[in-house]
Amino acid sequence: MTADSDGGAKASTNEGDEIARLLAVPLGDFVEERKRLATSLKNLGRREEAQAIAKLAKPSAALWVVNQLARRERAAIRRLAELTAAMQGPRHTGDDYAGLLAEHRDVLRSLRAAAEHVLVEAKIGVNPALLERITHTLRTGMADDEARAAIENARLLREVGDLDFASLLGAGASAAGLGGAAGRPAAAPRIAKESTRPAPVEPASRAKPPADDTAARERERERDEQQARAREAEALAREQERERARARAAAAREAEQLRAKADASRKRVREEERAVEAARRALADGEARLAKVRGESEELERALEAAQAAARGQAH
C-alpha cells in the first residue's frame, strides 16, 4: 500500500504486521484465520487491506516452514543473510571464500534440522523432497534483496526459483566462467607457476616498467581467485545434485513402500471377501438344515398328538 501521509504509512505498517501474523498461524488454520482477519479489517473500514488479505494464497508447506524459521531461528537466518552477502562481495582469497562457503553450508544444515523439527511439531509429513524445497528457498532467497528482506521479516509469500550461481557467488565467479547448460563452471585457464630462478637483468632500455609488472601480478592474483571461486561453485553444484538424488531416491523408496502396502491391503481385502462368501454359504446351508429339522420336528409333534388322541379313544 502506498503511503501518501503519516496515516497511510501507519496503515501500510499495520497491513505488513497482519500479513506476518497470518503467515504465523498453524497451516491448517490459515484459511479460517484469513477469512476472520479480512472480515475484521472490512468491518473497521479498511477495505483495501481486507482485500489484500483475502487474496493471499494459502502457503505451501515449504513456504510456511520458511516463515516459521524466520520467527524461531532469527540468529541463524540473519547469519545466513550475512554470509550470502559476503560471498557476493567483489573479491576474496581462495581460503576466505572456502571458509565462507563452509559456514554457509553449516548454517543451512542447522536450519534444515530446525525445519524438520517444525514439520514434526506441526504433524506435517517429513520427507527429503520437502526439506530440499525448504533449503533451496532459503539458499536462493538470500541471493535476492527482495526475497531476503521478506524472509528476514517472516513475510515470504512465494517459494523462490532456481539458483543463479553468478548471482550468489558474485561477479568474480561469473568472470571465472560459470554457466553452461547444466550450470557447471567452465574450466578456468591454467596458470603456470612462477620460476624460482632469478630473472636475467635486462638493460634499462629493455626492462619493463614496474607498473606493468604490478598489473601482471594483479591479473594473476585475480585469476587465482576466479579459479578458487569456480572450484567452490562446482563443489556446491555437485552437493546440490547429490541432495536432489537423495531426495529422488527417498521418494522412490517411499513410493515402493506405499505400493507394497497397497498390494498387501488388496490381498487382505480379497481374503476377507472369500471368508465372507464362505460364511454366507455356511449360513445358507445351516438355515436349510434348520428348516429341515424344524419340519421333521413338526411332523413328530403331529404324530405324537394323533397317537395320544387314539389312546384316549380306546380308553373310553
C-alpha positions as CSV (number, residue, x, y, z in Angstrom):
1,M,0.0,0.0,0.0
2,T,1.4,3.5,-0.9
3,A,1.8,5.9,2.0
4,D,0.8,9.4,1.0
5,S,0.7,10.7,4.6
6,D,1.5,9.6,8.1
7,G,-1.8,7.8,8.4
8,G,-1.1,6.0,5.1
9,A,2.3,4.9,6.4
10,K,0.7,3.6,9.6
11,A,-1.9,1.6,7.6
12,S,0.8,0.1,5.5
13,T,2.8,-1.0,8.5
14,N,-0.3,-2.5,10.1
15,E,-1.0,-4.4,6.9
16,G,2.5,-5.9,7.0
17,D,2.2,-6.9,10.6
18,E,-1.1,-8.6,9.9
19,I,0.3,-10.5,7.0
20,A,3.2,-11.7,9.2
21,R,0.7,-12.7,11.9
22,L,-1.4,-14.5,9.4
23,L,1.6,-16.4,8.0
24,A,2.5,-17.4,11.6
25,V,-0.7,-19.3,12.4
26,P,-0.8,-23.1,12.1
27,L,-1.0,-24.2,8.4
28,G,-4.3,-25.9,8.9
29,D,-5.9,-22.7,10.4
30,F,-4.7,-20.4,7.6
31,V,-7.9,-20.3,5.6
32,E,-10.2,-19.7,8.6
33,E,-7.8,-17.1,10.1
34,R,-7.5,-15.3,6.7
35,K,-11.3,-15.1,6.5
36,R,-11.6,-13.8,10.0
37,L,-8.9,-11.2,9.6
38,A,-10.3,-9.9,6.2
39,T,-13.8,-9.6,7.8
40,S,-12.4,-7.8,10.8
41,L,-10.5,-5.3,8.6
42,K,-13.5,-4.8,6.4
43,N,-15.7,-4.0,9.5
44,L,-13.1,-1.4,10.6
45,G,-13.4,0.3,7.2
46,R,-10.0,-0.8,5.9
47,R,-11.3,-2.3,2.7
48,E,-8.1,-2.2,0.7
49,E,-6.2,-4.1,3.4
50,A,-9.1,-6.5,3.8
51,Q,-9.0,-7.3,0.0
52,A,-5.2,-7.7,0.1
53,I,-5.5,-10.2,3.0
54,A,-8.4,-12.1,1.3
55,K,-6.3,-12.5,-1.9
56,L,-3.4,-14.2,-0.1
57,A,-3.0,-17.8,-1.2
58,K,-2.6,-20.5,1.4
59,P,1.2,-21.1,1.6
60,S,2.7,-24.4,0.7
61,A,4.2,-26.5,3.5
62,A,7.7,-25.5,2.4
63,L,6.8,-21.8,2.4
64,W,5.0,-22.0,5.7
65,V,8.1,-23.6,7.3
66,V,10.5,-20.9,5.9
67,N,8.4,-18.2,7.6
68,Q,8.3,-20.2,10.8
69,L,12.1,-20.5,10.8
70,A,12.3,-16.7,10.3
71,R,10.4,-16.2,13.5
72,R,12.1,-19.0,15.5
73,E,15.6,-19.1,14.2
74,R,16.3,-15.3,13.8
75,A,20.1,-15.6,14.6
76,A,20.6,-18.4,12.0
77,I,18.6,-16.5,9.4
78,R,20.5,-13.3,10.0
79,R,23.8,-15.2,9.8
80,L,22.8,-16.9,6.5
81,A,22.0,-13.4,5.1
82,E,25.3,-12.1,6.2
83,L,27.3,-15.0,4.7
84,T,25.4,-14.7,1.4
85,A,26.1,-11.0,1.2
86,A,29.8,-11.6,2.0
87,M,30.0,-14.3,-0.7
88,Q,28.6,-11.9,-3.2
89,G,31.3,-9.4,-2.5
90,P,33.7,-8.4,-5.2
91,R,36.9,-10.1,-4.0
92,H,38.0,-12.9,-1.8
93,T,41.1,-15.0,-1.5
94,G,40.6,-18.7,-2.0
95,D,40.9,-19.5,1.7
96,D,38.5,-16.7,2.7
97,Y,35.9,-17.8,0.2
98,A,36.2,-21.5,1.2
99,G,35.7,-20.5,4.8
100,L,32.5,-18.5,4.0
101,L,31.1,-21.3,1.9
102,A,31.8,-23.9,4.6
103,E,30.0,-21.8,7.3
104,H,27.2,-21.1,4.8
105,R,26.7,-24.9,4.4
106,D,26.7,-25.4,8.2
107,V,24.1,-22.7,8.8
108,L,21.9,-24.3,6.1
109,R,22.3,-27.7,7.7
110,S,21.2,-26.3,11.1
111,L,18.2,-24.6,9.5
112,R,17.3,-27.9,7.7
113,A,17.3,-29.7,11.1
114,A,15.2,-26.9,12.6
115,A,12.8,-27.2,9.7
116,E,12.4,-31.0,10.3
117,H,11.5,-30.2,14.0
118,V,8.9,-27.7,12.9
119,L,7.3,-30.2,10.5
120,V,7.2,-32.9,13.2
121,E,5.7,-30.4,15.7
122,A,3.1,-29.4,13.2
123,K,2.3,-33.0,12.3
124,I,3.2,-32.5,8.7
125,G,4.8,-35.4,6.9
126,V,8.6,-35.1,6.8
127,N,10.3,-36.2,3.6
128,P,13.6,-35.3,1.9
129,A,12.0,-33.7,-1.1
130,L,10.1,-31.2,1.2
131,L,13.2,-30.5,3.2
132,E,15.2,-29.8,-0.1
133,R,12.5,-27.3,-1.2
134,I,12.8,-25.5,2.2
135,T,16.6,-25.4,2.0
136,H,16.5,-24.3,-1.6
137,T,14.2,-21.4,-0.9
138,L,16.4,-20.3,2.0
139,R,19.6,-20.6,-0.1
140,T,18.3,-19.0,-3.2
141,G,16.1,-16.4,-1.5
142,M,19.2,-14.9,0.3
143,A,20.7,-14.1,-3.0
144,D,17.9,-11.8,-3.9
145,D,17.4,-8.5,-2.0
146,E,13.6,-8.5,-2.1
147,A,13.3,-12.2,-1.1
148,R,15.9,-11.8,1.6
149,A,14.0,-9.0,3.2
150,A,10.8,-11.0,3.0
151,I,12.4,-14.0,4.7
152,E,14.0,-11.9,7.4
153,N,10.6,-10.4,8.2
154,A,8.8,-13.7,8.1
155,R,6.6,-12.4,5.2
156,L,7.7,-14.6,2.2
157,L,4.7,-15.1,0.0
158,R,6.1,-17.5,-2.6
159,E,8.8,-20.0,-3.0
160,V,12.0,-18.8,-4.8
161,G,13.0,-20.1,-8.2
162,D,16.2,-21.7,-9.4
163,L,19.6,-20.7,-8.1
164,D,21.7,-18.4,-10.1
165,F,25.3,-19.2,-9.2
166,A,26.6,-16.0,-10.7
167,S,24.2,-14.0,-8.5
168,L,25.1,-16.0,-5.4
169,L,28.8,-16.1,-5.8
170,G,29.4,-12.6,-7.1
171,A,30.9,-11.0,-10.2
172,G,34.2,-12.8,-9.7
173,A,32.6,-16.2,-10.1
174,S,30.8,-15.1,-13.3
175,A,34.1,-14.0,-14.7
176,A,35.6,-17.3,-13.9
177,G,33.3,-19.0,-16.4
178,L,30.2,-20.1,-14.5
179,G,27.4,-21.1,-16.9
180,G,26.7,-23.7,-19.5
181,A,23.5,-25.7,-20.0
182,A,23.9,-27.6,-16.7
183,G,25.2,-24.6,-14.7
184,R,28.6,-26.2,-14.3
185,P,31.6,-23.9,-14.0
186,A,33.7,-23.9,-17.1
187,A,37.4,-24.9,-16.7
188,A,39.4,-21.8,-15.7
189,P,42.6,-21.1,-17.5
190,R,45.6,-22.9,-16.1
191,I,48.3,-20.6,-14.5
192,A,51.9,-21.6,-14.8
193,K,53.9,-21.4,-11.6
194,E,56.5,-18.6,-11.3
195,S,60.0,-19.8,-11.7
196,T,62.1,-19.6,-8.6
197,R,65.2,-18.8,-10.6
198,P,66.2,-15.1,-10.7
199,A,65.3,-13.3,-13.9
200,P,68.1,-12.1,-16.0
201,V,68.9,-8.4,-15.6
202,E,67.9,-6.5,-18.7
203,P,69.3,-3.3,-19.9
204,A,67.4,-0.3,-18.6
205,S,66.2,0.5,-22.1
206,R,64.6,-3.0,-22.4
207,A,63.3,-3.5,-18.8
208,K,59.5,-3.4,-18.3
209,P,58.2,-0.6,-16.2
210,P,57.3,-1.6,-12.6
211,A,53.7,-0.6,-13.3
212,D,53.3,-3.3,-16.0
213,D,54.9,-5.9,-13.7
214,T,52.4,-5.0,-10.9
215,A,49.5,-5.1,-13.2
216,A,50.5,-8.6,-14.4
217,R,50.8,-9.9,-10.8
218,E,47.4,-8.4,-10.1
219,R,45.9,-10.2,-13.1
220,E,47.4,-13.5,-12.0
221,R,46.0,-13.0,-8.4
222,E,42.6,-12.3,-9.8
223,R,42.8,-15.4,-12.0
224,D,43.7,-17.4,-8.8
225,E,40.7,-16.0,-7.0
226,Q,38.4,-16.8,-10.0
227,Q,39.7,-20.4,-10.2
228,A,39.0,-20.8,-6.4
229,R,35.5,-19.5,-6.8
230,A,34.9,-21.7,-9.8
231,R,36.0,-24.8,-7.9
232,E,33.8,-23.9,-5.0
233,A,30.8,-23.3,-7.2
234,E,31.4,-26.7,-8.9
235,A,31.5,-28.3,-5.5
236,L,28.3,-26.6,-4.5
237,A,26.6,-27.7,-7.7
238,R,27.7,-31.3,-7.0
239,E,26.4,-31.1,-3.4
240,Q,23.0,-29.8,-4.7
241,E,22.8,-32.6,-7.2
242,R,23.6,-35.2,-4.5
243,E,20.8,-33.7,-2.4
244,R,18.4,-33.9,-5.3
245,A,19.5,-37.5,-5.9
246,R,18.9,-38.4,-2.3
247,A,15.5,-36.8,-2.4
248,R,14.6,-38.7,-5.6
249,A,15.9,-42.0,-4.0
250,A,13.9,-41.4,-0.8
251,A,10.8,-40.6,-2.8
252,A,11.2,-43.7,-4.9
253,R,11.6,-45.8,-1.7
254,E,8.5,-44.2,-0.2
255,A,6.6,-44.9,-3.4
256,E,7.8,-48.6,-3.3
257,Q,6.7,-49.0,0.3
258,L,3.3,-47.5,-0.4
259,R,3.0,-49.8,-3.4
260,A,3.8,-52.8,-1.2
261,K,1.4,-51.7,1.4
262,A,-1.3,-51.3,-1.2
263,D,-0.7,-54.7,-2.6
264,A,-0.8,-56.2,0.9
265,S,-4.1,-54.4,1.6
266,R,-5.6,-55.6,-1.7
267,K,-4.6,-59.1,-0.8
268,R,-6.2,-58.8,2.7
269,V,-9.4,-57.5,1.1
270,R,-9.6,-60.5,-1.3
271,E,-9.0,-62.9,1.6
272,E,-11.8,-61.2,3.7
273,E,-14.1,-61.3,0.7
274,R,-13.5,-65.0,0.3
275,A,-14.1,-65.5,4.1
276,V,-17.3,-63.6,4.0
277,E,-18.5,-65.5,0.9
278,A,-17.7,-68.8,2.7
279,A,-19.6,-67.6,5.8
280,R,-22.6,-66.7,3.7
281,R,-22.6,-70.2,2.1
282,A,-22.3,-71.8,5.6
283,L,-25.1,-69.7,6.8
284,A,-27.3,-70.7,3.9
285,D,-26.5,-74.4,4.5
286,G,-27.2,-74.0,8.2
287,E,-30.6,-72.3,7.5
288,A,-31.5,-75.1,5.2
289,R,-30.6,-77.8,7.7
290,L,-32.5,-75.9,10.4
291,A,-35.6,-75.7,8.2
292,K,-35.4,-79.4,7.6
293,V,-35.1,-80.2,11.3
294,R,-38.0,-78.0,12.1
295,G,-40.2,-79.7,9.5
296,E,-39.3,-83.1,10.9
297,S,-39.9,-81.9,14.5
298,E,-43.4,-80.6,13.5
299,E,-44.3,-84.0,11.9
300,L,-43.2,-85.8,15.0
301,E,-45.3,-83.4,17.1
302,R,-48.4,-84.1,15.0
303,A,-47.8,-87.9,15.1
304,L,-47.5,-87.7,18.9
305,E,-50.7,-85.8,19.2
306,A,-52.5,-88.3,16.9
307,A,-51.2,-91.2,19.0
308,Q,-52.3,-89.6,22.2
309,A,-55.8,-88.9,20.8
310,A,-56.1,-92.6,19.7
311,A,-55.1,-93.8,23.1
312,R,-57.7,-91.6,24.8
313,G,-60.4,-93.0,22.5
314,Q,-59.6,-96.6,23.3
315,A,-59.6,-95.9,27.0
316,H,-63.3,-94.8,26.8
